């Protein structure tokens, strides 16, 4: 996504925010622009009584630096709106997320939100999940090889995410990036992943997005869940 497309999508999404809202702050470069824009509107006094909920430690640090008020990490209240990105999206607005490694907190925040607004560029649109992006799976370090074998048995090519050494999430877990190819049954896969002890969360966000803001050369489009 070009910087111009990122900014167009993010700033459009922020127009949904009203004073007094509890707002989930996504992780990633596009969501970061939305957080910056939100903070700017608060500084200008155009939005008041905004309380954010950060989806990662990086987002939390950014939001505090920008002067935003943040909710306690226990999330004592439901959220009115969350603005976040996605790595792939199908025609029914189902998502793959987790390319940035914050999928567990992102999903907790999304499920606590009345409205999930996703900001993407046209390249993230896909006829079927898994066509152009892998499925990230967050796993406990203990026994992670057993999860690798299980995922392989489900048909995935599995790669342990690295950052010089194994990548660690904010929770201290590993991420296994699973290349399944186009998914014929994303719901069935989600159930299979949820049933396995040691798998903390997966990057299939099914039925959560209410709105998708798509930026491209032809401008900005607002897609709504069918």
N, CA and C atoms as a LAMMPS dump frame, in Angstrom:
ITEM: TIMESTEP
0
ITEM: NUMBER OF ATOMS
678
ITEM: BOX BOUNDS ff ff ff
-5.0000000000000000e+02 5.0000000000000000e+02
-5.0000000000000000e+02 5.0000000000000000e+02
-5.0000000000000000e+02 5.0000000000000000e+02
ITEM: ATOMS id mol type element x y z
1 1 1 N 0.858 -1.184 0
2 1 2 C 0 0 0
3 1 3 C 0.893 1.232 0
4 2 1 N 0.682 2.148 -0.946
5 2 2 C 1.466 3.373 -0.962
6 2 3 C 1.091 4.237 0.23
7 3 1 N 1.982 5.154 0.581
8 3 2 C 1.699 6.032 1.709
9 3 3 C 0.418 6.83 1.482
10 4 1 N 0.213 7.257 0.242
11 4 2 C -0.992 8.038 -0.053
12 4 3 C -2.251 7.201 0.154
13 5 1 N -2.227 5.934 -0.278
14 5 2 C -3.384 5.067 -0.098
15 5 3 C -3.607 4.771 1.387
16 6 1 N -2.512 4.509 2.102
17 6 2 C -2.621 4.264 3.545
18 6 3 C -3.3 5.441 4.242
19 7 1 N -2.829 6.631 3.925
20 7 2 C -3.359 7.819 4.587
21 7 3 C -4.83 8.025 4.224
22 8 1 N -5.173 7.814 2.961
23 8 2 C -6.563 8.015 2.538
24 8 3 C -7.5 7.064 3.269
25 9 1 N -7.111 5.785 3.354
26 9 2 C -7.957 4.802 4.025
27 9 3 C -8.057 5.084 5.521
28 10 1 N -6.917 5.372 6.143
29 10 2 C -6.899 5.591 7.589
30 10 3 C -7.693 6.832 7.979
31 11 1 N -7.514 7.908 7.255
32 11 2 C -8.204 9.148 7.616
33 11 3 C -9.702 9.038 7.359
34 12 1 N -10.094 8.291 6.331
35 12 2 C -11.522 8.059 6.102
36 12 3 C -12.122 7.288 7.278
37 13 1 N -11.406 6.273 7.754
38 13 2 C -11.921 5.465 8.857
39 13 3 C -12.108 6.294 10.121
40 14 1 N -11.214 7.247 10.346
41 14 2 C -11.304 8.064 11.563
42 14 3 C -12.548 8.951 11.553
43 15 1 N -13.129 9.202 10.387
44 15 2 C -14.346 10.021 10.335
45 15 3 C -15.523 9.329 11.024
46 16 1 N -15.417 8.028 11.291
47 16 2 C -16.482 7.315 11.998
48 16 3 C -16.441 7.564 13.508
49 17 1 N -15.338 8.108 13.999
50 17 2 C -15.18 8.306 15.441
51 17 3 C -15.931 9.554 15.882
52 18 1 N -16.657 9.443 16.976
53 18 2 C -17.385 10.567 17.561
54 18 3 C -16.882 10.801 18.987
55 19 1 N -17.052 12.009 19.467
56 19 2 C -16.657 12.334 20.844
57 19 3 C -17.338 11.386 21.825
58 20 1 N -16.596 11.022 22.858
59 20 2 C -17.119 10.125 23.881
60 20 3 C -16.934 8.656 23.587
61 21 1 N -16.343 8.321 22.44
62 21 2 C -16.199 6.916 22.062
63 21 3 C -14.996 6.265 22.732
64 22 1 N -15.123 4.937 22.911
65 22 2 C -14.013 4.065 23.302
66 22 3 C -13.536 3.395 22.024
67 23 1 N -12.267 3.629 21.668
68 23 2 C -11.78 3.284 20.332
69 23 3 C -10.603 2.309 20.409
70 24 1 N -10.72 1.18 19.73
71 24 2 C -9.611 0.249 19.605
72 24 3 C -8.598 0.766 18.598
73 25 1 N -7.332 0.741 18.985
74 25 2 C -6.241 1.266 18.16
75 25 3 C -5.445 0.087 17.602
76 26 1 N -5.508 -0.081 16.286
77 26 2 C -4.885 -1.23 15.656
78 26 3 C -3.376 -1.146 15.588
79 27 1 N -2.775 -2.244 15.106
80 27 2 C -1.33 -2.361 14.968
81 27 3 C -0.976 -2.434 13.49
82 28 1 N 0.154 -1.828 13.12
83 28 2 C 0.586 -1.822 11.731
84 28 3 C 0.638 -0.413 11.191
85 29 1 N 1.24 -0.265 10.025
86 29 2 C 1.526 1.073 9.495
87 29 3 C 0.275 1.87 9.172
88 30 1 N -0.757 1.241 8.622
89 30 2 C -1.974 1.976 8.282
90 30 3 C -2.763 2.343 9.532
91 31 1 N -2.881 1.395 10.456
92 31 2 C -3.574 1.68 11.719
93 31 3 C -2.838 2.769 12.498
94 32 1 N -1.516 2.794 12.362
95 32 2 C -0.742 3.832 13.051
96 32 3 C -1.119 5.217 12.543
97 33 1 N -1.333 5.34 11.235
98 33 2 C -1.754 6.628 10.68
99 33 3 C -3.102 7.033 11.253
100 34 1 N -4.005 6.057 11.397
101 34 2 C -5.314 6.349 11.99
102 34 3 C -5.162 6.84 13.423
103 35 1 N -4.283 6.215 14.191
104 35 2 C -4.047 6.643 15.571
105 35 3 C -3.485 8.056 15.605
106 36 1 N -2.566 8.347 14.701
107 36 2 C -1.981 9.69 14.637
108 36 3 C -3.045 10.73 14.294
109 37 1 N -3.922 10.395 13.354
110 37 2 C -4.988 11.317 12.968
111 37 3 C -5.971 11.522 14.114
112 38 1 N -6.292 10.439 14.808
113 38 2 C -7.191 10.533 15.957
114 38 3 C -6.602 11.459 17.013
115 39 1 N -5.318 11.284 17.304
116 39 2 C -4.654 12.131 18.299
117 39 3 C -4.643 13.592 17.866
118 40 1 N -4.476 13.807 16.57
119 40 2 C -4.478 15.182 16.051
120 40 3 C -5.839 15.84 16.281
121 41 1 N -6.91 15.108 16.018
122 41 2 C -8.252 15.663 16.213
123 41 3 C -8.545 15.922 17.687
124 42 1 N -8.005 15.088 18.552
125 42 2 C -8.157 15.323 19.993
126 42 3 C -7.402 16.583 20.402
127 43 1 N -6.186 16.737 19.897
128 43 2 C -5.403 17.94 20.228
129 43 3 C -6.093 19.209 19.751
130 44 1 N -6.733 19.125 18.58
131 44 2 C -7.415 20.29 18.018
132 44 3 C -8.75 20.565 18.704
133 45 1 N -9.187 19.643 19.556
134 45 2 C -10.461 19.816 20.242
135 45 3 C -11.66 19.419 19.415
136 46 1 N -11.432 18.822 18.253
137 46 2 C -12.549 18.395 17.405
138 46 3 C -13.187 17.096 17.911
139 47 1 N -12.417 16.337 18.688
140 47 2 C -12.947 15.159 19.362
141 47 3 C -12.579 15.269 20.836
142 48 1 N -13.515 14.929 21.705
143 48 2 C -13.269 14.998 23.144
144 48 3 C -13.695 13.695 23.809
145 49 1 N -13.152 13.448 24.99
146 49 2 C -13.509 12.28 25.803
147 49 3 C -13.3 10.982 25.02
148 50 1 N -12.167 10.898 24.319
149 50 2 C -11.8 9.69 23.592
150 50 3 C -10.902 8.84 24.485
151 51 1 N -11.219 7.564 24.6
152 51 2 C -10.378 6.622 25.335
153 51 3 C -10.015 5.489 24.394
154 52 1 N -8.715 5.235 24.264
155 52 2 C -8.242 4.205 23.347
156 52 3 C -7.941 2.892 24.047
157 53 1 N -7.924 1.82 23.259
158 53 2 C -7.506 0.499 23.731
159 53 3 C -6.479 -0.019 22.734
160 54 1 N -5.255 -0.219 23.183
161 54 2 C -4.155 -0.572 22.287
162 54 3 C -4.122 -2.073 22.019
163 55 1 N -3.841 -2.447 20.767
164 55 2 C -3.773 -3.856 20.382
165 55 3 C -2.363 -4.428 20.46
166 56 1 N -1.386 -3.637 20.873
167 56 2 C -0.012 -4.126 21.029
168 56 3 C 0.754 -3.155 21.91
169 57 1 N 1.879 -3.614 22.395
170 57 2 C 2.732 -2.731 23.177
171 57 3 C 3.257 -1.584 22.323
172 58 1 N 3.554 -1.863 21.061
173 58 2 C 4.029 -0.802 20.174
174 58 3 C 2.965 0.268 19.979
175 59 1 N 1.717 -0.155 19.77
176 59 2 C 0.626 0.803 19.617
177 59 3 C 0.397 1.575 20.911
178 60 1 N 0.504 0.895 22.029
179 60 2 C 0.334 1.566 23.325
180 60 3 C 1.374 2.673 23.504
181 61 1 N 2.624 2.364 23.207
182 61 2 C 3.688 3.36 23.35
183 61 3 C 3.46 4.546 22.424
184 62 1 N 3.048 4.268 21.189
185 62 2 C 2.77 5.328 20.216
186 62 3 C 1.617 6.209 20.697
187 63 1 N 0.546 5.594 21.167
188 63 2 C -0.634 6.35 21.599
189 63 3 C -0.315 7.24 22.801
190 64 1 N 0.435 6.716 23.744
191 64 2 C 0.796 7.518 24.916
192 64 3 C 1.695 8.686 24.52
193 65 1 N 2.606 8.439 23.602
194 65 2 C 3.481 9.509 23.119
195 65 3 C 2.673 10.608 22.436
196 66 1 N 1.593 10.215 21.784
197 66 2 C 0.736 11.176 21.096
198 66 3 C -0.238 11.876 22.045
199 67 1 N -0.256 11.46 23.301
200 67 2 C -1.095 12.124 24.288
201 67 3 C -2.495 11.576 24.427
202 68 1 N -2.765 10.406 23.847
203 68 2 C -4.1 9.816 23.963
204 68 3 C -4.292 9.16 25.328
205 69 1 N -5.513 9.197 25.812
206 69 2 C -5.88 8.492 27.038
207 69 3 C -6.18 7.047 26.692
208 70 1 N -5.611 6.114 27.464
209 70 2 C -5.793 4.7 27.17
210 70 3 C -6.527 3.991 28.291
211 71 1 N -7.347 3.053 27.9
212 71 2 C -8.045 2.179 28.823
213 71 3 C -7.06 1.203 29.447
214 72 1 N -7.356 0.753 30.645
215 72 2 C -6.564 -0.287 31.275
216 72 3 C -6.544 -1.538 30.399
217 73 1 N -5.426 -2.277 30.427
218 73 2 C -5.297 -3.465 29.587
219 73 3 C -6.324 -4.549 29.922
220 74 1 N -6.979 -4.446 31.067
221 74 2 C -8.032 -5.406 31.39
222 74 3 C -9.288 -5.196 30.539
223 75 1 N -9.344 -4.072 29.8
224 75 2 C -10.503 -3.718 28.962
225 75 3 C -11.806 -3.785 29.769
226 76 1 N -11.944 -2.911 30.76
227 76 2 C -13.127 -2.951 31.622
228 76 3 C -14.42 -2.535 30.945
229 77 1 N -14.329 -1.942 29.758
230 77 2 C -15.533 -1.54 29.02
231 77 3 C -15.457 -2.058 27.588
232 78 1 N -16.638 -2.315 26.994
233 78 2 C -16.671 -2.631 25.575
234 78 3 C -16.313 -1.391 24.769
235 79 1 N -15.927 -1.621 23.524
236 79 2 C -15.473 -0.539 22.657
237 79 3 C -16.545 -0.211 21.621
238 80 1 N -16.634 1.064 21.29
239 80 2 C -17.581 1.485 20.254
240 80 3 C -17.083 1.129 18.86
241 81 1 N -15.773 1.235 18.678
242 81 2 C -15.209 1.159 17.332
243 81 3 C -13.744 0.773 17.43
244 82 1 N -13.287 -0.072 16.523
245 82 2 C -11.856 -0.353 16.377
246 82 3 C -11.462 -0.125 14.927
247 83 1 N -10.309 0.491 14.739
248 83 2 C -9.746 0.692 13.401
249 83 3 C -8.457 -0.12 13.313
250 84 1 N -8.402 -1.041 12.353
251 84 2 C -7.238 -1.914 12.239
252 84 3 C -7.037 -2.292 10.775
253 85 1 N -5.888 -2.847 10.475
254 85 2 C -5.576 -3.282 9.12
255 85 3 C -5.862 -4.763 8.943
256 86 1 N -5.487 -5.308 7.777
257 86 2 C -5.639 -6.732 7.501
258 86 3 C -4.624 -7.115 6.428
259 87 1 N -4.294 -8.409 6.396
260 87 2 C -3.346 -8.913 5.401
261 87 3 C -4.044 -9.494 4.178
262 88 1 N -5.271 -9.953 4.347
263 88 2 C -6.065 -10.468 3.229
264 88 3 C -7.526 -10.41 3.622
265 89 1 N -8.402 -10.185 2.643
266 89 2 C -9.837 -10.072 2.915
267 89 3 C -10.627 -10.679 1.771
268 90 1 N -11.653 -11.449 2.114
269 90 2 C -12.451 -12.108 1.077
270 90 3 C -13.739 -11.316 0.815
271 91 1 N -14.546 -11.726 -0.148
272 91 2 C -15.746 -10.945 -0.493
273 91 3 C -16.768 -10.832 0.641
274 92 1 N -16.728 -11.735 1.623
275 92 2 C -17.645 -11.664 2.761
276 92 3 C -17.048 -10.887 3.93
277 93 1 N -15.938 -10.213 3.694
278 93 2 C -15.234 -9.404 4.695
279 93 3 C -14.646 -10.234 5.832
280 94 1 N -14.353 -11.503 5.555
281 94 2 C -13.531 -12.291 6.464
282 94 3 C -12.073 -11.926 6.229
283 95 1 N -11.259 -12.037 7.27
284 95 2 C -9.895 -11.515 7.21
285 95 3 C -8.867 -12.569 7.593
286 96 1 N -7.651 -12.366 7.084
287 96 2 C -6.457 -12.925 7.701
288 96 3 C -5.675 -11.754 8.262
289 97 1 N -5.316 -11.86 9.555
290 97 2 C -4.498 -10.864 10.224
291 97 3 C -3.357 -11.555 10.951
292 98 1 N -2.389 -10.776 11.374
293 98 2 C -1.287 -11.335 12.15
294 98 3 C 0.07 -11.175 11.515
295 99 1 N 0.129 -10.514 10.361
296 99 2 C 1.42 -10.288 9.731
297 99 3 C 2.358 -9.468 10.604
298 100 1 N 1.77 -8.625 11.447
299 100 2 C 2.567 -7.819 12.369
300 100 3 C 2.8 -8.483 13.712
301 101 1 N 2.207 -9.649 13.919
302 101 2 C 2.457 -10.414 15.132
303 101 3 C 1.565 -10.098 16.312
304 102 1 N 0.524 -9.268 16.108
305 102 2 C -0.327 -8.86 17.243
306 102 3 C -1.706 -9.502 17.186
307 103 1 N -1.838 -10.659 16.54
308 103 2 C -3.158 -11.219 16.261
309 103 3 C -3.979 -11.517 17.503
310 104 1 N -3.352 -11.969 18.595
311 104 2 C -4.131 -12.303 19.787
312 104 3 C -4.79 -11.065 20.371
313 105 1 N -4.014 -10.018 20.613
314 105 2 C -4.599 -8.8 21.181
315 105 3 C -5.55 -8.137 20.185
316 106 1 N -5.226 -8.206 18.907
317 106 2 C -6.121 -7.626 17.906
318 106 3 C -7.48 -8.318 17.926
319 107 1 N -7.47 -9.634 18.089
320 107 2 C -8.748 -10.345 18.086
321 107 3 C -9.54 -10.072 19.356
322 108 1 N -8.859 -9.988 20.494
323 108 2 C -9.551 -9.656 21.741
324 108 3 C -10.236 -8.299 21.619
325 109 1 N -9.506 -7.329 21.087
326 109 2 C -10.064 -5.983 20.932
327 109 3 C -11.204 -5.99 19.912
328 110 1 N -11.026 -6.704 18.814
329 110 2 C -12.082 -6.764 17.794
330 110 3 C -13.357 -7.366 18.352
331 111 1 N -13.231 -8.436 19.141
332 111 2 C -14.412 -9.087 19.697
333 111 3 C -15.098 -8.231 20.754
334 112 1 N -14.352 -7.3 21.334
335 112 2 C -14.926 -6.402 22.342
336 112 3 C -15.528 -5.145 21.726
337 113 1 N -15.506 -5.051 20.395
338 113 2 C -15.926 -3.835 19.694
339 113 3 C -17.283 -4.02 19.031
340 114 1 N -18.088 -2.994 19.098
341 114 2 C -19.379 -3.019 18.408
342 114 3 C -19.199 -2.91 16.893
343 115 1 N -18.088 -2.283 16.497
344 115 2 C -17.845 -2.07 15.071
345 115 3 C -16.348 -2.221 14.804
346 116 1 N -15.978 -3.038 13.827
347 116 2 C -14.584 -3.21 13.43
348 116 3 C -14.422 -2.66 12.021
349 117 1 N -13.68 -1.552 11.922
350 117 2 C -13.429 -0.886 10.643
351 117 3 C -12.017 -1.249 10.197
352 118 1 N -11.918 -1.904 9.052
353 118 2 C -10.639 -2.403 8.556
354 118 3 C -10.172 -1.522 7.398
355 119 1 N -8.92 -1.119 7.439
356 119 2 C -8.361 -0.249 6.403
357 119 3 C -7.331 -1.037 5.59
358 120 1 N -7.547 -1.092 4.259
359 120 2 C -6.665 -1.853 3.368
360 120 3 C -6.533 -1.12 2.037
361 121 1 N -5.596 -1.588 1.225
362 121 2 C -5.562 -1.157 -0.166
363 121 3 C -6.093 -2.306 -1.037
364 122 1 N -6.277 -2.039 -2.294
365 122 2 C -6.931 -3.007 -3.178
366 122 3 C -6.182 -4.329 -3.282
367 123 1 N -4.866 -4.314 -3.054
368 123 2 C -4.085 -5.538 -3.185
369 123 3 C -4.439 -6.571 -2.116
370 124 1 N -5.101 -6.148 -1.045
371 124 2 C -5.456 -7.073 0.032
372 124 3 C -6.768 -7.806 -0.236
373 125 1 N -7.503 -7.396 -1.26
374 125 2 C -8.76 -8.069 -1.608
375 125 3 C -8.453 -9.379 -2.332
376 126 1 N -9.182 -10.432 -1.973
377 126 2 C -8.884 -11.76 -2.483
378 126 3 C -10.168 -12.534 -2.701
379 127 1 N -10.221 -13.408 -3.71
380 127 2 C -11.434 -14.206 -3.902
381 127 3 C -11.647 -15.236 -2.81
382 128 1 N -10.543 -15.651 -2.136
383 128 2 C -10.639 -16.66 -1.086
384 128 3 C -9.457 -16.506 -0.149
385 129 1 N -9.704 -16.575 1.152
386 129 2 C -8.618 -16.464 2.113
387 129 3 C -7.574 -17.548 1.859
388 130 1 N -6.313 -17.184 2.034
389 130 2 C -5.217 -18.114 1.81
390 130 3 C -4.649 -18.061 0.407
391 131 1 N -5.298 -17.305 -0.48
392 131 2 C -4.827 -17.211 -1.862
393 131 3 C -3.494 -16.478 -1.936
394 132 1 N -3.362 -15.418 -1.173
395 132 2 C -2.167 -14.585 -1.275
396 132 3 C -1.442 -14.371 0.052
397 133 1 N -1.96 -14.974 1.144
398 133 2 C -1.307 -14.771 2.434
399 133 3 C -1.42 -16.042 3.264
400 134 1 N -0.42 -16.269 4.098
401 134 2 C -0.403 -17.416 5.006
402 134 3 C -1.31 -17.156 6.212
403 135 1 N -1.559 -18.193 6.976
404 135 2 C -2.345 -18.077 8.207
405 135 3 C -1.384 -18.096 9.397
406 136 1 N -1.223 -16.979 10.109
407 136 2 C -0.371 -16.992 11.298
408 136 3 C -1.075 -17.706 12.451
409 137 1 N -0.315 -18.491 13.194
410 137 2 C -0.84 -19.186 14.373
411 137 3 C 0.101 -18.912 15.539
412 138 1 N -0.416 -18.316 16.603
413 138 2 C 0.385 -18.052 17.793
414 138 3 C 0.351 -19.28 18.688
415 139 1 N 1.546 -19.758 19.072
416 139 2 C 1.643 -20.985 19.863
417 139 3 C 2.558 -20.764 21.066
418 140 1 N 2.337 -21.547 22.101
419 140 2 C 3.256 -21.541 23.229
420 140 3 C 4.609 -22.083 22.789
421 141 1 N 5.707 -21.513 23.301
422 141 2 C 7.015 -22.103 22.993
423 141 3 C 7.12 -23.56 23.452
424 142 1 N 6.514 -23.873 24.618
425 142 2 C 6.54 -25.252 25.084
426 142 3 C 5.765 -26.141 24.114
427 143 1 N 6.436 -27.138 23.605
428 143 2 C 5.785 -28.102 22.723
429 143 3 C 5.467 -27.586 21.336
430 144 1 N 6.128 -26.511 20.899
431 144 2 C 5.726 -25.909 19.618
432 144 3 C 5.933 -26.857 18.441
433 145 1 N 6.873 -27.782 18.569
434 145 2 C 7.091 -28.731 17.471
435 145 3 C 5.884 -29.655 17.294
436 146 1 N 5.171 -29.93 18.386
437 146 2 C 3.964 -30.746 18.237
438 146 3 C 2.901 -29.985 17.461
439 147 1 N 2.852 -28.668 17.647
440 147 2 C 1.911 -27.854 16.878
441 147 3 C 2.317 -27.808 15.403
442 148 1 N 3.616 -27.743 15.174
443 148 2 C 4.111 -27.761 13.792
444 148 3 C 3.673 -29.042 13.087
445 149 1 N 3.819 -30.179 13.778
446 149 2 C 3.421 -31.456 13.168
447 149 3 C 1.911 -31.505 12.93
448 150 1 N 1.146 -30.999 13.879
449 150 2 C -0.315 -30.987 13.734
450 150 3 C -0.731 -30.131 12.54
451 151 1 N -0.146 -28.961 12.423
452 151 2 C -0.482 -28.065 11.314
453 151 3 C -0.089 -28.68 9.981
454 152 1 N 1.035 -29.361 9.961
455 152 2 C 1.448 -30.054 8.744
456 152 3 C 0.447 -31.138 8.373
457 153 1 N -0.1 -31.818 9.385
458 153 2 C -1.095 -32.865 9.12
459 153 3 C -2.378 -32.291 8.542
460 154 1 N -2.619 -30.982 8.796
461 154 2 C -3.799 -30.32 8.239
462 154 3 C -3.542 -29.806 6.822
463 155 1 N -2.318 -29.972 6.33
464 155 2 C -2.014 -29.58 4.962
465 155 3 C -1.186 -28.329 4.816
466 156 1 N -0.66 -27.803 5.913
467 156 2 C 0.096 -26.55 5.849
468 156 3 C 1.585 -26.801 5.641
469 157 1 N 2.208 -25.86 4.96
470 157 2 C 3.657 -25.734 4.99
471 157 3 C 3.964 -24.72 6.081
472 158 1 N 4.691 -25.143 7.111
473 158 2 C 4.818 -24.371 8.345
474 158 3 C 6.217 -23.777 8.466
475 159 1 N 6.27 -22.478 8.804
476 159 2 C 7.531 -21.786 9.028
477 159 3 C 7.48 -21.072 10.372
478 160 1 N 8.481 -21.319 11.212
479 160 2 C 8.594 -20.578 12.465
480 160 3 C 9.062 -19.165 12.146
481 161 1 N 8.265 -18.169 12.548
482 161 2 C 8.634 -16.787 12.248
483 161 3 C 9.912 -16.414 13.004
484 162 1 N 10.818 -15.771 12.281
485 162 2 C 12.121 -15.429 12.838
486 162 3 C 12.323 -13.922 12.857
487 163 1 N 13.107 -13.464 13.829
488 163 2 C 13.59 -12.085 13.889
489 163 3 C 15.002 -12.176 14.456
490 164 1 N 15.928 -12.739 13.631
491 164 2 C 17.279 -13.138 14.031
492 164 3 C 17.21 -14.408 14.888
493 165 1 N 16.311 -14.417 15.855
494 165 2 C 15.957 -15.619 16.591
495 165 3 C 14.432 -15.719 16.517
496 166 1 N 13.828 -16.77 17.078
497 166 2 C 12.363 -16.85 16.95
498 166 3 C 11.669 -15.563 17.398
499 167 1 N 10.755 -15.084 16.545
500 167 2 C 9.962 -13.895 16.855
501 167 3 C 9.102 -14.18 18.076
502 168 1 N 9.061 -13.228 19.006
503 168 2 C 8.226 -13.358 20.191
504 168 3 C 7.111 -12.329 20.158
505 169 1 N 5.894 -12.772 20.425
506 169 2 C 4.764 -11.854 20.519
507 169 3 C 4.849 -11.088 21.844
508 170 1 N 3.93 -10.14 22.027
509 170 2 C 3.874 -9.397 23.293
510 170 3 C 3.633 -10.331 24.478
511 171 1 N 3.068 -11.501 24.198
512 171 2 C 2.808 -12.475 25.267
513 171 3 C 3.967 -13.449 25.458
514 172 1 N 5.036 -13.289 24.675
515 172 2 C 6.183 -14.182 24.779
516 172 3 C 6.003 -15.501 24.05
517 173 1 N 5.091 -15.543 23.083
518 173 2 C 4.829 -16.764 22.326
519 173 3 C 5.486 -16.727 20.956
520 174 1 N 5.514 -17.888 20.297
521 174 2 C 6.007 -18.003 18.926
522 174 3 C 4.845 -17.822 17.943
523 175 1 N 5.197 -17.556 16.69
524 175 2 C 4.21 -17.559 15.61
525 175 3 C 4.658 -18.538 14.536
526 176 1 N 3.764 -19.426 14.166
527 176 2 C 3.974 -20.336 13.046
528 176 3 C 3.18 -19.808 11.861
529 177 1 N 3.883 -19.495 10.779
530 177 2 C 3.232 -19.007 9.564
531 177 3 C 2.917 -20.208 8.685
532 178 1 N 1.637 -20.394 8.404
533 178 2 C 1.135 -21.622 7.787
534 178 3 C 0.578 -21.347 6.394
535 179 1 N 1.242 -21.882 5.41
536 179 2 C 0.807 -21.715 4.026
537 179 3 C -0.09 -22.89 3.646
538 180 1 N -1.391 -22.635 3.61
539 180 2 C -2.362 -23.661 3.24
540 180 3 C -2.761 -23.577 1.779
541 181 1 N -2.54 -22.424 1.144
542 181 2 C -3.141 -22.172 -0.146
543 181 3 C -4.576 -21.712 0.048
544 182 1 N -5.323 -21.496 -1.03
545 182 2 C -6.713 -21.039 -0.905
546 182 3 C -7.527 -21.987 -0.03
547 183 1 N -8.239 -21.415 0.934
548 183 2 C -8.951 -22.223 1.914
549 183 3 C -10.352 -22.562 1.42
550 184 1 N -10.628 -23.844 1.308
551 184 2 C -11.966 -24.279 0.902
552 184 3 C -12.959 -24.167 2.054
553 185 1 N -12.447 -24.249 3.289
554 185 2 C -13.331 -24.23 4.46
555 185 3 C -12.617 -23.496 5.596
556 186 1 N -12.66 -22.18 5.559
557 186 2 C -11.956 -21.401 6.579
558 186 3 C -12.578 -21.603 7.956
559 187 1 N -13.901 -21.763 8.029
560 187 2 C -14.552 -21.999 9.322
561 187 3 C -14.118 -23.333 9.917
562 188 1 N -14.05 -24.354 9.082
563 188 2 C -13.604 -25.661 9.562
564 188 3 C -12.18 -25.627 10.056
565 189 1 N -11.322 -24.888 9.354
566 189 2 C -9.933 -24.765 9.79
567 189 3 C -9.86 -24.031 11.128
568 190 1 N -10.635 -22.965 11.266
569 190 2 C -10.638 -22.215 12.524
570 190 3 C -11.027 -23.118 13.692
571 191 1 N -12.023 -23.973 13.484
572 191 2 C -12.458 -24.892 14.542
573 191 3 C -11.339 -25.873 14.887
574 192 1 N -10.655 -26.381 13.871
575 192 2 C -9.563 -27.334 14.1
576 192 3 C -8.42 -26.69 14.873
577 193 1 N -8.149 -25.422 14.607
578 193 2 C -7.069 -24.728 15.301
579 193 3 C -7.463 -24.398 16.736
580 194 1 N -8.713 -24.027 16.946
581 194 2 C -9.168 -23.676 18.294
582 194 3 C -9.206 -24.88 19.217
583 195 1 N -9.301 -26.08 18.651
584 195 2 C -9.449 -27.288 19.463
585 195 3 C -8.121 -27.821 19.984
586 196 1 N -7.018 -27.239 19.573
587 196 2 C -5.693 -27.788 19.886
588 196 3 C -5.043 -27.073 21.067
589 197 1 N -4.743 -27.788 22.135
590 197 2 C -4.044 -27.212 23.28
591 197 3 C -2.663 -26.73 22.844
592 198 1 N -2.293 -25.548 23.32
593 198 2 C -0.984 -24.979 22.983
594 198 3 C -1.046 -23.982 21.85
595 199 1 N -2.123 -24.015 21.066
596 199 2 C -2.345 -22.983 20.058
597 199 3 C -3.133 -21.857 20.725
598 200 1 N -2.492 -20.721 20.875
599 200 2 C -3.083 -19.63 21.638
600 200 3 C -4.137 -18.9 20.818
601 201 1 N -3.83 -18.628 19.551
602 201 2 C -4.783 -17.942 18.663
603 201 3 C -4.32 -18.1 17.226
604 202 1 N -5.263 -17.87 16.3
605 202 2 C -4.945 -17.947 14.874
606 202 3 C -5.387 -16.663 14.186
607 203 1 N -4.889 -16.458 12.981
608 203 2 C -5.118 -15.21 12.269
609 203 3 C -6.352 -15.168 11.402
610 204 1 N -7.245 -16.141 11.522
611 204 2 C -8.509 -16.1 10.79
612 204 3 C -9.511 -15.277 11.598
613 205 1 N -9.882 -14.125 11.073
614 205 2 C -10.854 -13.238 11.72
615 205 3 C -12.148 -13.35 10.924
616 206 1 N -13.013 -14.255 11.338
617 206 2 C -14.21 -14.587 10.571
618 206 3 C -15.435 -13.94 11.197
619 207 1 N -16.178 -13.186 10.404
620 207 2 C -17.407 -12.575 10.882
621 207 3 C -17.219 -11.421 11.841
622 208 1 N -16.046 -10.827 11.879
623 208 2 C -15.773 -9.75 12.824
624 208 3 C -15.821 -8.364 12.181
625 209 1 N -15.324 -8.229 10.968
626 209 2 C -15.29 -6.913 10.327
627 209 3 C -16.694 -6.472 9.937
628 210 1 N -17.058 -5.257 10.315
629 210 2 C -18.349 -4.696 9.91
630 210 3 C -18.198 -3.776 8.706
631 211 1 N -17.019 -3.155 8.585
632 211 2 C -16.756 -2.194 7.519
633 211 3 C -15.327 -2.39 7.022
634 212 1 N -15.134 -2.229 5.731
635 212 2 C -13.784 -2.241 5.159
636 212 3 C -13.614 -1.002 4.293
637 213 1 N -12.555 -0.258 4.575
638 213 2 C -12.224 0.925 3.786
639 213 3 C -11.086 0.554 2.853
640 214 1 N -11.359 0.608 1.553
641 214 2 C -10.401 0.201 0.534
642 214 3 C -9.926 1.43 -0.222
643 215 1 N -8.622 1.675 -0.197
644 215 2 C -8.054 2.799 -0.94
645 215 3 C -7.311 2.281 -2.166
646 216 1 N -7.467 3.01 -3.271
647 216 2 C -6.785 2.633 -4.5
648 216 3 C -6.709 3.801 -5.454
649 217 1 N -6.263 3.512 -6.653
650 217 2 C -6.079 4.575 -7.643
651 217 3 C -7.39 5.275 -7.981
652 218 1 N -8.507 4.581 -7.807
653 218 2 C -9.82 5.159 -8.127
654 218 3 C -10.453 5.861 -6.928
655 219 1 N -9.715 5.946 -5.821
656 219 2 C -10.244 6.618 -4.643
657 219 3 C -10.517 5.65 -3.511
658 220 1 N -11.412 6.044 -2.618
659 220 2 C -11.71 5.262 -1.42
660 220 3 C -13.108 4.666 -1.536
661 221 1 N -13.204 3.352 -1.23
662 221 2 C -14.499 2.672 -1.221
663 221 3 C -14.804 2.191 0.183
664 222 1 N -16.081 2.228 0.536
665 222 2 C -16.525 1.753 1.844
666 222 3 C -17.377 0.515 1.607
667 223 1 N -16.851 -0.646 2.032
668 223 2 C -17.578 -1.911 1.911
669 223 3 C -18.181 -2.25 3.262
670 224 1 N -19.401 -2.774 3.244
671 224 2 C -20.083 -3.159 4.462
672 224 3 C -20.385 -4.652 4.427
673 225 1 N -20.439 -5.247 5.61
674 225 2 C -20.726 -6.687 5.682
675 225 3 C -22.077 -6.977 5.05
676 226 1 N -22.12 -8.002 4.191
677 226 2 C -23.395 -8.338 3.538
678 226 3 C -24.483 -8.656 4.557
